[in-house]
Amino acid sequence: LIDWRRSATGSAARTASKPQWLSSRRRRLSRPTGQPGRHETPVISARSVLPRGESFAESSFARQLAEIEAARRDPVLEVGNLDAVRDFTDVRDVVRAYWLLLERGRAGQVYNVCSGQGVRLRDLLHTLIDVSGLRVEVRVDPARLRASDVPQLVGDSGRIRADLGWEPRIPLEQSLRDLLQYWRERVAQTEAAAGPTR
């Protein structure tokens, strides 16, 4: 299983991560070619459309909201381009897709792991603010605007749905609730480590 991840410009970049359980699984999938000393390993390529991390917009929104809630910053949420449309998939659904691909994916095929649905960042932000229950000012930070920002990035999940019956199970609002809770806990841990303020 090869994981291809797309950058903001849409170009593909191959990741070389190979955890131990995956190496073991690949050995089990290997089959002899009939030539002594040589084996053929079926390869399945998976492309996660916009894998998420702490540097991405929705995580930045959640972190700022958690800090506002903890009185670590003023009730001002700094954002970039909110008109961009992105395809969001909960990482737990992505992991489930990878496992299904290891179990039943067709060798030689390329699968997009994504929801196939576009969400405008402005709508996502409003949902996250509603989930937090906070009243905040939203302010565009020019430093967060990128000239190379792609207006819309949405994947086609048709093949993985047809071959494996996979589809995202976790609603976006639940993902956002869990993300906000994650940052609440991170902020609380940081405060605990820093000790009481004088």
PEDA-V537512 format. One record per residue. NEAR is the number of other C-alpha atoms within 12 Angstrom. Layout:
# PEDA-V537512
{{NEAR} {NEAR}}
This chain:
# PEDA-V537512
{{39} {32} {31} {27} {28} {26} {22} {24} {18} {21} {15} {19} {19} {18} {18} {13} {14} {15} {13} {10} {14} {21} {18} {14} {20} {25} {19} {17} {23} {17} {17} {15} {12} {9} {9} {9} {9} {11} {16} {18} {19} {25} {25} {28} {29} {38} {35} {41} {38} {38} {35} {27} {16} {18} {14} {21} {34} {45} {30} {27} {38} {42} {37} {37} {43} {39} {32} {28} {28} {23} {17} {19} {17} {20} {21} {24} {31} {29} {31} {26} {28} {30} {22} {27} {25} {34} {33} {38} {38} {33} {29} {24} {25} {33} {23} {24} {38} {32} {22} {25} {38} {31} {20} {21} {31} {23} {23} {15} {20} {25} {38} {39} {45} {42} {36} {27} {24} {26} {28} {24} {29} {24} {20} {31} {37} {27} {25} {36} {32} {19} {25} {30} {16} {25} {18} {25} {18} {23} {18} {17} {15} {12} {12} {19} {18} {17} {13} {14} {20} {20} {22} {25} {31} {28} {30} {23} {30} {20} {27} {35} {22} {15} {22} {23} {18} {28} {31} {27} {21} {20} {19} {29} {26} {20} {28} {34} {30} {25} {32} {35} {24} {21} {29} {27} {20} {21} {26} {22} {16} {17} {18} {12} {11} {11} {10} {9} {8} {4}}
